[in-house]
Structures are given as C-alpha cells and as structure tokens.
Amino acid sequence: MVPATTWRPAIEPPDIARPTPAPRRVLISYAHDRNDPGHAESVRHLWEFLRSCGVDARLDLPAAAQRQDWPVWMADEIRAADVILIVASAAYRERAEGRAAPNVGQGVQWEARLIRDAYYRDQRALGRFVPVLLPGQTIEGVPDFLTPHSCTVYEVSDFTIAGAEPLLRLLTSQPDTVVAPLGPTPTLPPRPSTPPARRTEPPRSIHNGISGDVTSGIVIQVGHADSMTIDGLDSRKGG
C-alpha cells in the first residue's frame, strides 16, 4: 500500500538582497578663471552636492594636494570616467576651441583636447559627454564640439535635488518617464461588408415636338405618351 502524500505549501526562498549597482564615476571638467573666482567655488559646490547624492564625482582639487603629472592625471581620469561633465563658461569655451593664447589655461586646453578626441572616437556617446550650466552661466559658454544648440544641455539652477533634478536623473539612471510595458494585442473582428446601394434614376421624359399640320396618318411616340405635343394637338394625359 502506497502511503498517501500530504500536501505542503511551497516554501518561498527568503528575499535575496540585490546588489546595489556601483555609483557612476563622473569627472568634472572646468576652467579656472582669475576674472571670475566665484565660478570655481560653484564648481566645488556641484562636486560636493553630487557626492552627497551618491554620485562618484571627481575633481582636481583633492589631487592638487599632492605633486601631479597633470597631463597623465587628466588622461587617466578621462579614460576611467563613465560620464564627463563639461562645465560651461566663457573661459572654457575659448580655451577648448583653441582661441586662447598658448600660455593661458594650458591645463584646460589640454584636458579639452583629450575630451574632444574621446568624443571624436565615439560620437554616439551623447550620454558620456554632458555640458552643464551652473548658476550665472549661459549656453554661450558651451564649446562648439558639444553642439549645444542641437543637443541637450543640463542646467543646474541650485545645488539641491529640485535645482539639479534632470542632471541627477541622468547620472543615477532614474528617468522621469518610464515606457509602459506592451500589453496583449486585442482581437478585433472584421466589420460585416455592406454592398453599396444601387442608384435608381427617375425615368427620363421624352419630349417630342411635331410642327406643321397633322391631319392624317399615324404618329408613333416612343417613351411616355404624356410628353408628346403636336402643334394644335395636345396629347398629354388629361388634355
């Protein structure tokens, strides 16, 4: 005799914590401008704000505490960066486009050349080379190679989540709008075909006019008899 089996509810495995994706590494590229010392301070605020939001933002300030081979440091950071933020300013654009004197802003001239070369190699990587406007800056400070008038430029109005939301969503992969999943295709029966209505034309009246004197003979009318008239003789019905 085979013993009866006892039904038991399936034991669900405990929830397994999914690994948290590594934060994106972000390099902030900007120009030091002696004529606008507040710009460097705004860049520092951006760096600190992004790091407080879980973004692995990188800036040259910590590296400056030690002796550096700056061209090597720049090349290493550009290669390692998932995203490069190009902070717009008049000084950055002038140096990135080669319009500054050779001895002015040599660091950002070199860095911008490396960024431009990396962008040239992968011109579809729009999400990796990101122009940013900080408070007080305009789109005129974005270098031409980033095509600011035809591509997205991210504006930071304040160093808060509300003031930098579009940029934060980009860097943390949290889009504002998510595409709804596709549902099943509904079955739509065909509509019954209706033959076109036949047009009925009213009978055409035939009007014959006979002139002259008709005193004898036979008049043959083809059509409706009520449409024949003879001079001096009305053959219409009721005439």
BALOBA-1460 file (C-alpha; in Angstrom, 3 decimals):
// residues 239
<rec num="1" residu="m" x="0.000" y="0.000" z="0.000"/>
<rec num="2" residu="v" x="1.394" y="3.335" z="-1.079"/>
<rec num="3" residu="p" x="1.101" y="5.891" z="1.713"/>
<rec num="4" residu="a" x="-0.877" y="8.996" z="0.852"/>
<rec num="5" residu="t" x="1.204" y="12.077" z="0.325"/>
<rec num="6" residu="t" x="0.474" y="15.116" z="2.392"/>
<rec num="7" residu="w" x="0.265" y="18.433" z="0.582"/>
<rec num="8" residu="r" x="2.502" y="21.115" z="1.957"/>
<rec num="9" residu="p" x="2.733" y="24.677" z="0.893"/>
<rec num="10" residu="a" x="5.812" y="25.562" z="-1.079"/>
<rec num="11" residu="i" x="8.432" y="27.282" z="0.983"/>
<rec num="12" residu="e" x="9.359" y="30.526" z="-0.649"/>
<rec num="13" residu="p" x="13.050" y="31.385" z="-0.527"/>
<rec num="14" residu="p" x="13.885" y="34.386" z="1.592"/>
<rec num="15" residu="d" x="14.274" y="37.676" z="-0.187"/>
<rec num="16" residu="i" x="17.770" y="37.981" z="-1.516"/>
<rec num="17" residu="a" x="19.077" y="41.495" z="-1.445"/>
<rec num="18" residu="r" x="20.023" y="42.561" z="-4.910"/>
<rec num="19" residu="p" x="23.488" y="44.007" z="-5.226"/>
<rec num="20" residu="t" x="23.479" y="47.755" z="-5.390"/>
<rec num="21" residu="p" x="24.944" y="48.946" z="-8.686"/>
<rec num="22" residu="a" x="28.230" y="50.759" z="-8.348"/>
<rec num="23" residu="p" x="27.859" y="54.537" z="-8.492"/>
<rec num="24" residu="r" x="28.821" y="56.090" z="-11.772"/>
<rec num="25" residu="r" x="32.217" y="57.718" z="-11.899"/>
<rec num="26" residu="v" x="31.880" y="61.308" z="-13.058"/>
<rec num="27" residu="l" x="34.689" y="63.683" z="-13.983"/>
<rec num="28" residu="i" x="34.020" y="67.413" z="-13.689"/>
<rec num="29" residu="s" x="35.943" y="69.407" z="-16.282"/>
<rec num="30" residu="y" x="36.039" y="73.184" z="-15.849"/>
<rec num="31" residu="a" x="38.219" y="76.231" z="-16.382"/>
<rec num="32" residu="h" x="39.950" y="78.216" z="-13.668"/>
<rec num="33" residu="d" x="39.265" y="81.862" z="-14.374"/>
<rec num="34" residu="r" x="41.017" y="84.595" z="-12.395"/>
<rec num="35" residu="n" x="38.445" y="87.071" z="-13.627"/>
<rec num="36" residu="d" x="35.624" y="85.000" z="-12.110"/>
<rec num="37" residu="p" x="36.782" y="83.394" z="-8.847"/>
<rec num="38" residu="g" x="33.195" y="82.603" z="-7.898"/>
<rec num="39" residu="h" x="32.960" y="80.126" z="-10.776"/>
<rec num="40" residu="a" x="35.488" y="77.765" z="-9.200"/>
<rec num="41" residu="e" x="33.516" y="77.950" z="-5.950"/>
<rec num="42" residu="s" x="30.315" y="76.999" z="-7.778"/>
<rec num="43" residu="v" x="32.109" y="74.018" z="-9.327"/>
<rec num="44" residu="r" x="33.178" y="72.933" z="-5.858"/>
<rec num="45" residu="h" x="29.572" y="73.156" z="-4.651"/>
<rec num="46" residu="l" x="28.498" y="70.995" z="-7.592"/>
<rec num="47" residu="w" x="31.142" y="68.397" z="-6.764"/>
<rec num="48" residu="e" x="30.154" y="68.234" z="-3.108"/>
<rec num="49" residu="f" x="26.446" y="68.130" z="-3.933"/>
<rec num="50" residu="l" x="26.807" y="65.273" z="-6.422"/>
<rec num="51" residu="r" x="28.841" y="63.218" z="-3.967"/>
<rec num="52" residu="s" x="26.209" y="63.801" z="-1.295"/>
<rec num="53" residu="c" x="23.688" y="62.289" z="-3.739"/>
<rec num="54" residu="g" x="25.676" y="59.097" z="-4.265"/>
<rec num="55" residu="v" x="27.452" y="60.156" z="-7.458"/>
<rec num="56" residu="d" x="31.186" y="59.361" z="-7.520"/>
<rec num="57" residu="a" x="32.134" y="62.812" z="-8.783"/>
<rec num="58" residu="r" x="35.826" y="63.588" z="-9.295"/>
<rec num="59" residu="l" x="37.502" y="66.993" z="-9.214"/>
<rec num="60" residu="d" x="41.087" y="68.174" z="-9.460"/>
<rec num="61" residu="l" x="41.092" y="69.810" z="-6.015"/>
<rec num="62" residu="p" x="41.949" y="66.695" z="-3.950"/>
<rec num="63" residu="a" x="44.633" y="65.699" z="-6.436"/>
<rec num="64" residu="a" x="46.193" y="69.161" z="-6.189"/>
<rec num="65" residu="a" x="47.175" y="68.411" z="-2.602"/>
<rec num="66" residu="q" x="49.958" y="66.230" z="-3.988"/>
<rec num="67" residu="r" x="52.525" y="66.662" z="-6.728"/>
<rec num="68" residu="q" x="50.942" y="65.601" z="-10.005"/>
<rec num="69" residu="d" x="51.869" y="64.964" z="-13.582"/>
<rec num="70" residu="w" x="48.714" y="66.739" z="-14.718"/>
<rec num="71" residu="p" x="48.556" y="65.531" z="-18.327"/>
<rec num="72" residu="v" x="48.775" y="61.944" z="-17.060"/>
<rec num="73" residu="w" x="46.201" y="62.627" z="-14.332"/>
<rec num="74" residu="m" x="43.778" y="64.104" z="-16.872"/>
<rec num="75" residu="a" x="44.192" y="61.208" z="-19.306"/>
<rec num="76" residu="d" x="43.659" y="58.638" z="-16.543"/>
<rec num="77" residu="e" x="40.541" y="60.375" z="-15.251"/>
<rec num="78" residu="i" x="39.013" y="60.745" z="-18.714"/>
<rec num="79" residu="r" x="39.584" y="57.068" z="-19.502"/>
<rec num="80" residu="a" x="38.108" y="55.951" z="-16.176"/>
<rec num="81" residu="a" x="35.077" y="58.262" z="-16.205"/>
<rec num="82" residu="d" x="31.652" y="56.901" z="-17.038"/>
<rec num="83" residu="v" x="30.434" y="60.455" z="-17.574"/>
<rec num="84" residu="i" x="32.330" y="63.694" z="-18.144"/>
<rec num="85" residu="l" x="30.621" y="66.927" z="-17.120"/>
<rec num="86" residu="i" x="31.862" y="69.910" z="-19.097"/>
<rec num="87" residu="v" x="31.022" y="72.988" z="-17.029"/>
<rec num="88" residu="a" x="30.263" y="75.869" z="-19.365"/>
<rec num="89" residu="s" x="31.981" y="79.222" z="-19.109"/>
<rec num="90" residu="a" x="33.385" y="81.793" z="-21.495"/>
<rec num="91" residu="a" x="36.929" y="80.865" z="-20.473"/>
<rec num="92" residu="y" x="36.324" y="77.139" z="-21.014"/>
<rec num="93" residu="r" x="34.871" y="77.638" z="-24.477"/>
<rec num="94" residu="e" x="37.652" y="79.965" z="-25.576"/>
<rec num="95" residu="r" x="40.362" y="77.541" z="-24.429"/>
<rec num="96" residu="a" x="38.600" y="74.405" z="-25.683"/>
<rec num="97" residu="e" x="38.215" y="75.926" z="-29.151"/>
<rec num="98" residu="g" x="41.881" y="76.934" z="-29.372"/>
<rec num="99" residu="r" x="41.226" y="80.674" z="-29.324"/>
<rec num="100" residu="a" x="43.195" y="81.391" z="-26.148"/>
<rec num="101" residu="a" x="46.877" y="82.230" z="-26.043"/>
<rec num="102" residu="p" x="49.128" y="79.151" z="-25.754"/>
<rec num="103" residu="n" x="50.209" y="80.074" z="-22.231"/>
<rec num="104" residu="v" x="46.666" y="80.785" z="-20.944"/>
<rec num="105" residu="g" x="44.772" y="77.970" z="-19.278"/>
<rec num="106" residu="q" x="47.120" y="75.292" z="-20.546"/>
<rec num="107" residu="g" x="45.579" y="72.678" z="-18.289"/>
<rec num="108" residu="v" x="42.038" y="73.004" z="-19.582"/>
<rec num="109" residu="q" x="43.294" y="73.395" z="-23.147"/>
<rec num="110" residu="w" x="44.975" y="70.014" z="-22.819"/>
<rec num="111" residu="e" x="42.042" y="68.433" z="-20.993"/>
<rec num="112" residu="a" x="39.521" y="69.712" z="-23.522"/>
<rec num="113" residu="r" x="41.656" y="68.341" z="-26.349"/>
<rec num="114" residu="l" x="41.616" y="64.884" z="-24.748"/>
<rec num="115" residu="i" x="37.850" y="65.095" z="-24.217"/>
<rec num="116" residu="r" x="37.292" y="66.213" z="-27.791"/>
<rec num="117" residu="d" x="39.412" y="63.328" z="-29.052"/>
<rec num="118" residu="a" x="37.478" y="60.812" z="-26.932"/>
<rec num="119" residu="y" x="34.203" y="62.225" z="-28.221"/>
<rec num="120" residu="y" x="35.510" y="62.051" z="-31.788"/>
<rec num="121" residu="r" x="36.217" y="58.332" z="-31.341"/>
<rec num="122" residu="d" x="32.691" y="57.642" z="-30.052"/>
<rec num="123" residu="q" x="30.393" y="60.300" z="-31.448"/>
<rec num="124" residu="r" x="27.224" y="58.459" z="-30.435"/>
<rec num="125" residu="a" x="28.122" y="58.644" z="-26.735"/>
<rec num="126" residu="l" x="25.965" y="61.700" z="-26.048"/>
<rec num="127" residu="g" x="25.297" y="60.500" z="-22.513"/>
<rec num="128" residu="r" x="29.011" y="60.395" z="-21.664"/>
<rec num="129" residu="f" x="29.944" y="63.962" z="-22.647"/>
<rec num="130" residu="v" x="27.484" y="66.216" z="-20.846"/>
<rec num="131" residu="p" x="27.522" y="70.045" z="-20.930"/>
<rec num="132" residu="v" x="26.340" y="71.674" z="-17.695"/>
<rec num="133" residu="l" x="25.244" y="75.239" z="-16.937"/>
<rec num="134" residu="l" x="25.803" y="76.412" z="-13.382"/>
<rec num="135" residu="p" x="24.069" y="79.499" z="-11.943"/>
<rec num="136" residu="g" x="25.185" y="82.626" z="-13.757"/>
<rec num="137" residu="q" x="26.364" y="80.810" z="-16.913"/>
<rec num="138" residu="t" x="24.745" y="80.659" z="-20.348"/>
<rec num="139" residu="i" x="24.744" y="78.309" z="-23.295"/>
<rec num="140" residu="e" x="27.268" y="80.594" z="-24.982"/>
<rec num="141" residu="g" x="29.912" y="79.103" z="-22.695"/>
<rec num="142" residu="v" x="29.492" y="75.589" z="-24.118"/>
<rec num="143" residu="p" x="32.200" y="74.591" z="-26.641"/>
<rec num="144" residu="d" x="31.032" y="74.128" z="-30.206"/>
<rec num="145" residu="f" x="32.117" y="70.478" z="-30.392"/>
<rec num="146" residu="l" x="29.337" y="69.647" z="-27.895"/>
<rec num="147" residu="t" x="26.749" y="71.149" z="-30.317"/>
<rec num="148" residu="p" x="24.798" y="72.965" z="-27.590"/>
<rec num="149" residu="h" x="22.122" y="74.325" z="-29.917"/>
<rec num="150" residu="s" x="21.063" y="70.911" z="-31.195"/>
<rec num="151" residu="c" x="21.789" y="68.636" z="-28.211"/>
<rec num="152" residu="t" x="20.673" y="68.623" z="-24.587"/>
<rec num="153" residu="v" x="22.372" y="70.962" z="-22.111"/>
<rec num="154" residu="y" x="21.751" y="70.370" z="-18.407"/>
<rec num="155" residu="e" x="21.071" y="73.438" z="-16.298"/>
<rec num="156" residu="v" x="21.670" y="73.463" z="-12.550"/>
<rec num="157" residu="s" x="19.735" y="76.346" z="-11.030"/>
<rec num="158" residu="d" x="20.615" y="75.453" z="-7.445"/>
<rec num="159" residu="f" x="22.617" y="72.805" z="-5.632"/>
<rec num="160" residu="t" x="19.528" y="70.972" z="-4.450"/>
<rec num="161" residu="i" x="17.646" y="67.969" z="-5.764"/>
<rec num="162" residu="a" x="14.957" y="70.239" z="-7.193"/>
<rec num="163" residu="g" x="17.530" y="72.552" z="-8.768"/>
<rec num="164" residu="a" x="19.549" y="69.749" z="-10.365"/>
<rec num="165" residu="e" x="16.893" y="67.073" z="-10.914"/>
<rec num="166" residu="p" x="17.401" y="66.462" z="-14.667"/>
<rec num="167" residu="l" x="21.161" y="66.057" z="-14.199"/>
<rec num="168" residu="l" x="20.695" y="63.831" z="-11.148"/>
<rec num="169" residu="r" x="18.258" y="61.615" z="-13.023"/>
<rec num="170" residu="l" x="20.797" y="61.214" z="-15.811"/>
<rec num="171" residu="l" x="23.708" y="60.402" z="-13.516"/>
<rec num="172" residu="t" x="21.720" y="57.983" z="-11.336"/>
<rec num="173" residu="s" x="19.808" y="56.303" z="-14.200"/>
<rec num="174" residu="q" x="16.412" y="57.286" z="-12.823"/>
<rec num="175" residu="p" x="14.379" y="58.598" z="-15.759"/>
<rec num="176" residu="d" x="11.387" y="60.811" z="-15.107"/>
<rec num="177" residu="t" x="9.210" y="58.881" z="-17.557"/>
<rec num="178" residu="v" x="9.238" y="55.098" z="-17.896"/>
<rec num="179" residu="v" x="7.894" y="53.406" z="-21.006"/>
<rec num="180" residu="a" x="4.783" y="51.365" z="-20.194"/>
<rec num="181" residu="p" x="5.061" y="47.616" z="-20.927"/>
<rec num="182" residu="l" x="3.401" y="46.236" z="-24.014"/>
<rec num="183" residu="g" x="0.081" y="44.518" z="-23.429"/>
<rec num="184" residu="p" x="-1.604" y="41.803" z="-25.495"/>
<rec num="185" residu="t" x="-2.954" y="42.722" z="-28.886"/>
<rec num="186" residu="p" x="-6.782" y="42.802" z="-28.813"/>
<rec num="187" residu="t" x="-8.730" y="40.654" z="-31.282"/>
<rec num="188" residu="l" x="-10.884" y="42.866" z="-33.449"/>
<rec num="189" residu="p" x="-13.436" y="41.034" z="-35.645"/>
<rec num="190" residu="p" x="-13.925" y="42.375" z="-39.147"/>
<rec num="191" residu="r" x="-16.904" y="44.550" z="-39.773"/>
<rec num="192" residu="p" x="-19.634" y="42.984" z="-41.990"/>
<rec num="193" residu="s" x="-19.408" y="44.257" z="-45.501"/>
<rec num="194" residu="t" x="-22.439" y="46.122" z="-46.841"/>
<rec num="195" residu="p" x="-22.951" y="46.154" z="-50.605"/>
<rec num="196" residu="p" x="-23.157" y="49.640" z="-51.998"/>
<rec num="197" residu="a" x="-26.687" y="50.902" z="-52.567"/>
<rec num="198" residu="r" x="-27.762" y="50.886" z="-56.182"/>
<rec num="199" residu="r" x="-28.701" y="54.238" z="-57.525"/>
<rec num="200" residu="t" x="-32.153" y="54.428" z="-59.030"/>
<rec num="201" residu="e" x="-32.591" y="57.062" z="-61.652"/>
<rec num="202" residu="p" x="-36.037" y="58.563" z="-62.311"/>
<rec num="203" residu="p" x="-37.480" y="57.810" z="-65.721"/>
<rec num="204" residu="r" x="-36.464" y="60.276" z="-68.280"/>
<rec num="205" residu="s" x="-39.269" y="62.111" z="-70.023"/>
<rec num="206" residu="i" x="-39.162" y="62.299" z="-73.786"/>
<rec num="207" residu="h" x="-40.485" y="65.445" z="-75.316"/>
<rec num="208" residu="n" x="-41.186" y="65.333" z="-78.979"/>
<rec num="209" residu="g" x="-42.350" y="68.342" z="-80.824"/>
<rec num="210" residu="i" x="-44.062" y="67.915" z="-84.186"/>
<rec num="211" residu="s" x="-44.524" y="71.039" z="-86.178"/>
<rec num="212" residu="g" x="-46.735" y="71.561" z="-89.078"/>
<rec num="213" residu="d" x="-50.250" y="70.393" z="-89.805"/>
<rec num="214" residu="v" x="-51.022" y="66.819" z="-88.978"/>
<rec num="215" residu="t" x="-54.381" y="65.945" z="-90.498"/>
<rec num="216" residu="s" x="-53.902" y="62.310" z="-91.210"/>
<rec num="217" residu="g" x="-51.529" y="59.482" z="-90.731"/>
<rec num="218" residu="i" x="-50.125" y="57.801" z="-87.708"/>
<rec num="219" residu="v" x="-47.893" y="59.395" z="-85.099"/>
<rec num="220" residu="i" x="-45.707" y="56.906" z="-83.207"/>
<rec num="221" residu="q" x="-44.466" y="58.133" z="-79.833"/>
<rec num="222" residu="v" x="-41.609" y="56.203" z="-78.183"/>
<rec num="223" residu="g" x="-41.448" y="56.977" z="-74.500"/>
<rec num="224" residu="h" x="-44.125" y="58.383" z="-72.274"/>
<rec num="225" residu="a" x="-47.249" y="59.427" z="-74.077"/>
<rec num="226" residu="d" x="-47.731" y="62.332" z="-71.739"/>
<rec num="227" residu="s" x="-44.660" y="64.008" z="-73.121"/>
<rec num="228" residu="m" x="-45.765" y="64.423" z="-76.736"/>
<rec num="229" residu="t" x="-47.086" y="67.685" z="-78.068"/>
<rec num="230" residu="i" x="-48.292" y="68.386" z="-81.563"/>
<rec num="231" residu="d" x="-48.930" y="71.842" z="-82.774"/>
<rec num="232" residu="g" x="-52.595" y="72.308" z="-82.470"/>
<rec num="233" residu="l" x="-52.981" y="68.987" z="-80.661"/>
<rec num="234" residu="d" x="-52.209" y="68.287" z="-77.017"/>
<rec num="235" residu="s" x="-51.802" y="64.542" z="-76.371"/>
<rec num="236" residu="r" x="-50.804" y="64.817" z="-72.688"/>
<rec num="237" residu="k" x="-52.912" y="62.910" z="-70.234"/>
<rec num="238" residu="g" x="-55.900" y="64.792" z="-69.189"/>
<rec num="239" residu="g" x="-55.642" y="67.123" z="-72.255"/>
